[in-house]
């Protein structure tokens, strides 16, 4: 019996077909599910009742990331949003990685890696040459993802009382 490559990959990876991630751009009807994902992901690392301004850009995704200002991606399994991530341009050729979240119970399946890879691909295509980000020292999964993706630690900061690590990555623009 000959199986399609994707089926073999799913079998070898231990994933079920129902765990197949679809990545797409954010649409306004995603808003409530995105806010819920953000809240649940933050609560999973012990951050609850956080500062109201932490949600401000999630209330304005279209204006914050639209019209060339960045990219906001959603990862779905079936009809459920299980992952998200974004980059926001901060200069002509640099951007900050933002809002990388995985729904608790759907982490450690490679979804964050896939969202990040798509963000990087789109950034390179648009001329971004450097990514930077800040993440809490509490977020072990995030730190592992960023290190595995080639980010280097460049410093530490405290944001709203939380110790955070600053990471940077120079992006490689392929010459054609």
SULFENVEN-V424731 format. One line per field, one symbol per residue. ss: DSSP state (H for helix, E for strand, C for the rest). phi: phi as a letter, one per 40 degrees, with the letter a starting at -180 (. if undefined). psi: psi as a letter, one per 30 degrees, with the letter a starting at -180 (. if undefined). Layout:
ss->???
phi->???
psi->???
//
This chain:
ss->CCCCHHHHHHHHHCCCHHHCCEEEECCHHHHHHHHHHHHHHHHHCCCCCCCHHHHHHHHHHHHHHCCCCEEEEEEEECCEEEEEEEEEEEECCEEEEEEEEECCCCCCCCHHHHHHHHHHHHHHHCCCCEEEEEEECCCHHHHHHHHHCCCEEEEEEEECCEEEEEEEEECCCCCC
phi->.bbcddcccccccgccdccccbbaccbdccdcccccddccccccbgbbgcddcccdcccbdcccbcfgciabbbbbbgcccbaaaabbcbadbbabcbfcbbcdgbcgbgcccccddcccdccdccgcbabaabaccccccccccccccgcbcbibabbfgbcbbbbaaccccccb
psi->kkkleeeeeeeefgllefgkkkklkkleffeeeeeeeeeeeeefggjlhlkefffefffheeeeflhgfakjlkkkjbgkjfllllkkkfaegllkklhjkkkkfglgggeeeeeeeeeeeeeefggkfkkllkkkffieeeeeeeefggkkkfaklkjhfkklkklkkkkjjkk.
//
